[in-house]
Amino acid sequence: MRVLKWLNKNFEECLMVSILIAMTVIMGIQVCARYLFNYSLSWTEELTRYLFVWAGFISVSYCTVKCISIKIEQLVSRLSPRRKAFAKMINHTFEFSFFTYMIPFAWRYLQTSIASGQTSAACQMPMYVVQAAPFVCFLLVDFRVAQRWWIEMQRVRGRDR
């Protein structure tokens, strides 16, 4: 149960750190190959770019978990804790609506990619692996926004966790 709580709190951060480590190692291999062996690897830049795309989409979910978003903090900071929670609920409702709206478009984008059978130039990996990022991450964001909404609802009701 502790592992699930920890994972719930740190899932996106672990993914992004893992991706950053992978990107660093891959680019380190490229630098070594280029300057030590005078040989350039064609797949390193492409793979790093795709990992960067995934990290970008995962970061949206990370920001949701940590409540980091663009907002008018001056206005919200003057509210009582319950009203602040209510304002956050309204914000989360808009976020949830937006990402729920985006999911079908991301799904169609992914389906188109799968149907095309396109592969990447250097790695020869299916492009749907990269193009699945919006769909997967929008689902994850919706889940995380629903969690945040529930937490704020408890605060509005006066049942702080």
C-alpha positions, 0 to 999 in steps of 0.5 A, a space after each residue: 500500500 505504501 508503494 502505491 501511495 508513493 507511486 501515486 505521488 511520484 509517478 510522473 516525476 520518476 518517468 521524467 527523471 528516467 527519460 532525462 537520464 536516458 537522454 543524457 546517456 544517449 547524447 553522451 554516447 553520441 558525443 563519445 562516438 563523434 569525438 573519440 571514434 570520429 563516427 557519428 550515430 544516426 539514431 541518437 538525435 532522433 531517439 532523444 527528440 522522441 524522448 523529449 516529446 514524451 517528457 513534454 507531455 508527461 510534464 503536463 500531468 506532473 504540473 497537475 499533481 504538484 498544482 503548478 499552473 498559470 493562474 492569478 495567484 494574487 486573486 486566489 491568495 486573498 481568499 479563505 481556504 474554503 473559497 480558495 479550494 472552490 476556486 481551484 475546483 472551478 479551475 480543475 473543472 475547466 482543465 478536465 473539460 479541456 483534456 476530455 475534449 482533447 482525448 478523442 482528437 489524440 485518439 484519432 491522431 494515434 489511429 491515423 499513425 497506426 494505420 499509416 504504418 510509418 516508421 522513423 527514419 533512423 531508428 526504424 521504430 513505429 511512429 505511433 510509439 511517439 504519437 501515442 504521447 498525447 493520447 496517453 498523457 491526456 488520459 493521465 492528466 484527466 485522471 490527475 485532474 479528477 484526483 485534484 478536484 476530489 481533494 479540493 471538494 473535500 476542502 470545500 466540504 471542510 473535510 481536509 485530508 
